[in-house]
Every structure is written in structure tokens, then in C-alpha cells.
Amino acid sequence: MAEIPLYMLRDEHLNLQEMDSNKCNQEWCGPLNKLILPDLPAAQLQYQEETQAARLRATFHLLQDFAQHGWQGRLSRNGTENVVISLSTPDTPLSKQQIRKAMEPRRLELIRRSAEWIRRTEPMVMQHLVNGTQIVPLQINPELEECRSQKQHDIFRYCRFLSSVPYSEYVGRRMRFLIRDAALPSRPIIGIAALGSSLLQIRCRDEWIGWNTSELRDVKKLRIAYMMDLYVAVSIPPYSHLLGGKLICYAMASNEIRKAFERKYKHKVTFSRKRIVKDLVMLVTTSVYGQHSAQYNRIRYKGNLLYIPVGETAGFGTLHISQDTFSAFRDMLSAEETEISHKFGDGANWRLRVVREGMDRLGFDSDQCLRHGHSRGVYVVPLARNAREFLRGETDTIQYFDYSFEDLVSYWRKRWLEMRIRNSEILQRVRNFRADSLRLTRLLDNCE
């Protein structure tokens, strides 16, 4: 059961000065942003011992995150200088605009934390972005480039910050890609993509494969290494106006991607099972905005639906937890002489484990508090005809589809690009685009 001190509450709403400290049945309900002060009274912490002060700071930051996302609170007086608090999520599902607004503080927070790197790197990256007037849509010539050099990784990282989705990284196997336009001398960036080791638990994915039985639990542990999560698929303007996002989707289903995977891992031993896994049979990706994804829906080729919707996630995770709260949890756990290991193989997502432990220690129900309600649409991308049979351990032979990058690009151009450029409004949007509008330093300057 979580408790908070009275001095964290807005007395103008609760009339705390009139409360009878002997009464234990007083309650207040409402939006947290109307109940909790916007700033932690620092003077109240100066006489607290280190561990208690760390706990109070963590509690306050956590409640601020919930308040920012529209959570409700119920406060009950317990006869002391504290109140018992219980939480509830917003009454209605968040719209696409509300989800984007909810993610924006976290995105800006991460950009600010990389400010020095951004200012240093931006001049180089801008050489790889383009004004809309410089491109001729029908002459776009996509090229796939795996990131190997530091320069390539820097371009990827900068472009990743341009997405409305907060930057996050996977632990384990990772591959990054740039999709460039070879039609122009500068080979500007059309978009970026990244693959990472698949998450262990996604219920609807496991049901689609057939891993939802206890008999296949050990098979899943062995064969999940043959899958990767497409955790970044971001198109960069002006190409995003021309359905560059769908181009990225086609590119990631190509023969070239699985061959790149084989080249990278054919001599590398896996961390957990000490074996070589060089074959990639399926991709899994999620849409931030549920199953109504403009990017992933209707991606077809040769009569096959490449990105197959299989359900939605439970809306569980740390998307709504700010970096300030995460840092406060780490400080609190450190003060209590607890360290959550960050090594690959030590368990599920490190950030999630830190946040869960912090919530539990403060008396919050972590199972409830980690349900942010932003359900993601889940899509599977089989790269082989018998991907499911292979992943279930029913065969050791892989029957790959033959999807060349060149053929997929040609199909994207005829199916999507030619249709798009018939729209005069879209073409005007492309022509009006200026690469300078992507400068992250503009955001940084506005935040200072």
C-alpha cells in the first residue's frame, strides 16, 4: 500500500488546513494533476535521512508521470501525516494524438540528454538530408546499407531522434540499416531500420506461431533466436510524404536482410545457448498506434500479405515512465544497497526490472502501474513458407521466399509511389519541405 506525505498535495484543492488529523475516513478523488503539487517541496527533504529522501523523490516523480498521462487518484487519510493513495488509469483509451503527446516529453528528455552529441554531429548529418525540391519522385533509387562505420551509426542515431517515438535500444543481437536514395549525388536518407533480438514474451505472436503450449516451451527457447524484432522503421521527410515508410517495410522483408544476418552471425556464438544461429526465418514488429497502422497494413507482394496482424500487446511497459523517475528509482535502490544487473542474459528488460522493483518497494502495485494502456499492434513477417513449422521444431529445413530487394522496390514504386504522386497536395507538401526543419538543435534552443 503506497503512502505519500500531506505536503505533496495541493492544499487549495483539499483544504488541508481545515482537516482534522483525528479523522481517518476523509477521502479525495480526482485527476492526479489536480491533487499533487507540480514541484516537490525541497525544504521538506533537507532533514530526512538519505534513504527516506530518495524514496520520497522517487514517489513524487512517479506520481508526476501518472499525472501527466491523465491518471486518477483516490486519497484516504490514515490518521498520520500521510495519506494512502490508490491509482486508476484514464477512463477512455488514448487517441493517436494523445499517445503522441504522451510520448513527447520522454522524446524531448532523451534529446536534451544527448544535446552535446547532437550539436557536434548535426552538421555532418545535414549533408545526408535533402530539400523536397531536389528530388524527382519517379527517379527515386533506393539502396540498402548496413551500418558498420561510426559515421553510419551516427547518421542512424540522429535520424532515430527525429521519430515521434522515444529512442530506445535493444539488448542482444542488433543490426542497423540506412535506406538511401542513390538517384542524387549526396545519397540522402530515405529512412532507417533496425533489428534486435526478439522479446521473449508476446502472447499473440506466440499463439500465432503455436508456442502457447507447455510442450513447446523448450522449443521456443531454442528457436526464438531465429527471429528478430523490427524495432525501428522510420521514414525521413520528404520521403515520408511519398510512403517511404512502406518502402522500408518491403526492404526489411528482402533476401538481402536475411543474407546480411547470415554474414554477421555465421561465426558468432549466441550468449545464452553457446551455439551458432545464422538463419533468420521471421521478423516481428509493433505499431505504436494499435492495429490501425498506415505503415504496416496492406503490405502485399505476389499475393502474399507480408506483414500479418496477429493481435495487440497488453499495453504493458515503461513508456509512461520518465528518465527522471527511472533515475530516482536507481538512486533509491542504490541508497538501499540494491543493484539491478544490466548484463545481457540476466533477465527481461533492465529498465522494466528497475521500475518494477522501485514501484514494489514504494508500495505501488507494479502490475497495475506498468499497464500504460498504449496497446501496440503486433505484426509478424514470415521470411519462409514454413516459418511456423520451423519455429515449432517440426522441421529443420527452411523454405525461404525469394523476395529480392530490387523486385520489392519495383513493386513499391508501381503499387504505392505512382499512386501517391498523382495527388497534387502531396507533391506540394514534398516541394515545400526544407531539410533545415529537421535540425534537432532548434528543439534544443527552444528548450533552453
VENDACOR-V85962 format. One record per residue. N is the residue number from 0. PSI is psi as a letter, one per 30 degrees, with the letter a starting at -180 (999 if undefined). NEAR is the number of other C-alpha atoms within 10 Angstrom. Layout:
N:PSI:NEAR + N:PSI:NEAR
//
This chain:
0:k:11 + 1:k:17 + 2:k:20 + 3:l:19 + 4:l:14 + 5:e:16 + 6:f:15 + 7:f:20 + 8:l:22 + 9:j:16 + 10:f:15 + 11:f:10 + 12:e:11 + 13:f:15 + 14:h:10 + 15:f:14 + 16:f:8 + 17:g:8 + 18:k:11 + 19:j:11 + 20:f:13 + 21:f:10 + 22:k:11 + 23:g:13 + 24:g:9 + 25:k:14 + 26:l:14 + 27:k:13 + 28:l:16 + 29:a:14 + 30:k:20 + 31:e:24 + 32:f:21 + 33:f:17 + 34:e:22 + 35:k:22 + 36:k:17 + 37:f:16 + 38:k:10 + 39:k:17 + 40:j:11 + 41:e:10 + 42:f:8 + 43:f:13 + 44:f:15 + 45:f:10 + 46:g:10 + 47:k:12 + 48:l:9 + 49:e:14 + 50:e:15 + 51:e:15 + 52:e:18 + 53:e:21 + 54:e:20 + 55:e:22 + 56:e:19 + 57:e:25 + 58:e:24 + 59:e:20 + 60:e:23 + 61:e:23 + 62:e:22 + 63:e:23 + 64:e:20 + 65:e:24 + 66:e:20 + 67:f:15 + 68:g:23 + 69:g:18 + 70:l:20 + 71:l:20 + 72:k:23 + 73:j:17 + 74:k:21 + 75:k:18 + 76:k:22 + 77:g:17 + 78:g:14 + 79:a:12 + 80:g:12 + 81:l:17 + 82:k:22 + 83:k:16 + 84:k:19 + 85:l:16 + 86:l:21 + 87:k:16 + 88:l:19 + 89:l:15 + 90:e:9 + 91:k:7 + 92:k:12 + 93:k:17 + 94:l:11 + 95:e:14 + 96:e:10 + 97:e:12 + 98:e:19 + 99:e:17 + 100:e:14 + 101:e:20 + 102:f:19 + 103:e:15 + 104:e:17 + 105:e:21 + 106:e:20 + 107:e:19 + 108:e:16 + 109:e:17 + 110:e:22 + 111:e:19 + 112:f:11 + 113:g:14 + 114:e:17 + 115:e:11 + 116:e:13 + 117:e:21 + 118:e:13 + 119:e:10 + 120:f:16 + 121:e:17 + 122:e:11 + 123:e:12 + 124:e:21 + 125:f:17 + 126:f:13 + 127:g:17 + 128:l:23 + 129:k:23 + 130:l:17 + 131:f:21 + 132:f:14 + 133:f:12 + 134:k:18 + 135:j:11 + 136:e:18 + 137:f:12 + 138:g:12 + 139:k:17 + 140:i:18 + 141:k:25 + 142:k:18 + 143:k:21 + 144:j:14 + 145:k:17 + 146:k:18 + 147:e:11 + 148:l:8 + 149:e:9 + 150:e:13 + 151:e:16 + 152:e:16 + 153:e:18 + 154:e:21 + 155:e:21 + 156:e:17 + 157:e:20 + 158:e:21 + 159:e:23 + 160:f:19 + 161:f:19 + 162:l:15 + 163:f:16 + 164:k:19 + 165:k:19 + 166:k:16 + 167:l:11 + 168:l:10 + 169:l:16 + 170:k:16 + 171:b:13 + 172:k:16 + 173:k:16 + 174:k:18 + 175:k:19 + 176:k:23 + 177:k:25 + 178:j:25 + 179:l:22 + 180:j:22 + 181:f:17 + 182:f:17 + 183:k:15 + 184:e:8 + 185:f:13 + 186:i:18 + 187:l:24 + 188:k:27 + 189:e:30 + 190:l:27 + 191:l:26 + 192:l:24 + 193:k:23 + 194:k:24 + 195:l:21 + 196:k:20 + 197:k:22 + 198:k:15 + 199:e:13 + 200:j:10 + 201:j:15 + 202:e:16 + 203:e:20 + 204:e:21 + 205:e:15 + 206:e:13 + 207:e:14 + 208:e:17 + 209:g:15 + 210:g:21 + 211:g:15 + 212:k:9 + 213:f:9 + 214:f:9 + 215:g:15 + 216:e:12 + 217:e:12 + 218:e:15 + 219:e:20 + 220:e:13 + 221:e:17 + 222:f:15 + 223:f:18 + 224:f:21 + 225:g:18 + 226:l:24 + 227:l:24 + 228:k:21 + 229:j:25 + 230:f:21 + 231:k:23 + 232:i:24 + 233:k:26 + 234:k:27 + 235:k:23 + 236:k:25 + 237:f:26 + 238:f:22 + 239:f:16 + 240:f:19 + 241:g:24 + 242:h:19 + 243:f:25 + 244:e:23 + 245:e:22 + 246:e:28 + 247:e:27 + 248:e:22 + 249:e:24 + 250:e:25 + 251:f:23 + 252:g:23 + 253:l:20 + 254:e:18 + 255:e:16 + 256:e:21 + 257:f:20 + 258:e:14 + 259:e:15 + 260:e:19 + 261:e:16 + 262:e:13 + 263:e:13 + 264:g:16 + 265:f:12 + 266:g:12 + 267:k:14 + 268:k:13 + 269:l:15 + 270:e:12 + 271:e:11 + 272:f:11 + 273:h:9 + 274:l:12 + 275:k:14 + 276:j:19 + 277:f:21 + 278:k:17 + 279:j:23 + 280:f:26 + 281:k:21 + 282:l:24 + 283:k:23 + 284:l:24 + 285:k:23 + 286:k:21 + 287:e:18 + 288:h:19 + 289:a:17 + 290:g:19 + 291:h:14 + 292:j:15 + 293:f:13 + 294:e:19 + 295:f:25 + 296:k:17 + 297:h:15 + 298:j:19 + 299:l:17 + 300:k:15 + 301:h:9 + 302:f:6 + 303:k:10 + 304:j:14 + 305:e:21 + 306:j:23 + 307:j:19 + 308:k:24 + 309:f:18 + 310:a:21 + 311:l:21 + 312:l:20 + 313:g:16 + 314:h:17 + 315:k:18 + 316:a:19 + 317:g:18 + 318:e:18 + 319:g:23 + 320:k:24 + 321:l:21 + 322:e:16 + 323:e:16 + 324:e:21 + 325:e:20 + 326:e:15 + 327:e:23 + 328:e:27 + 329:e:22 + 330:e:21 + 331:e:25 + 332:e:21 + 333:e:14 + 334:f:16 + 335:g:14 + 336:h:9 + 337:k:12 + 338:k:12 + 339:j:15 + 340:k:12 + 341:g:15 + 342:k:10 + 343:k:14 + 344:f:12 + 345:g:11 + 346:a:12 + 347:l:14 + 348:k:16 + 349:e:16 + 350:e:16 + 351:e:17 + 352:e:16 + 353:e:19 + 354:e:24 + 355:e:20 + 356:e:17 + 357:e:25 + 358:e:21 + 359:e:15 + 360:f:17 + 361:f:19 + 362:g:13 + 363:l:20 + 364:j:16 + 365:e:16 + 366:e:12 + 367:e:12 + 368:f:22 + 369:f:19 + 370:j:17 + 371:f:20 + 372:f:19 + 373:i:23 + 374:k:21 + 375:k:21 + 376:k:23 + 377:k:24 + 378:k:25 + 379:k:22 + 380:i:23 + 381:k:22 + 382:f:25 + 383:l:17 + 384:e:13 + 385:h:18 + 386:e:23 + 387:e:18 + 388:e:16 + 389:e:19 + 390:f:25 + 391:f:21 + 392:g:16 + 393:f:11 + 394:l:12 + 395:g:10 + 396:k:11 + 397:k:17 + 398:i:13 + 399:k:16 + 400:l:15 + 401:i:12 + 402:j:17 + 403:k:16 + 404:e:20 + 405:e:16 + 406:e:15 + 407:e:21 + 408:e:19 + 409:e:16 + 410:e:17 + 411:e:23 + 412:e:21 + 413:e:12 + 414:e:14 + 415:e:17 + 416:e:21 + 417:e:14 + 418:e:11 + 419:e:18 + 420:f:17 + 421:f:10 + 422:j:10 + 423:e:10 + 424:e:11 + 425:e:14 + 426:e:18 + 427:e:13 + 428:e:14 + 429:e:23 + 430:e:16 + 431:f:13 + 432:k:17 + 433:k:16 + 434:e:17 + 435:f:12 + 436:f:10 + 437:f:17 + 438:k:17 + 439:f:20 + 440:f:16 + 441:e:11 + 442:e:14 + 443:e:16 + 444:e:10 + 445:f:7 + 446:f:10 + 447:999:6
//
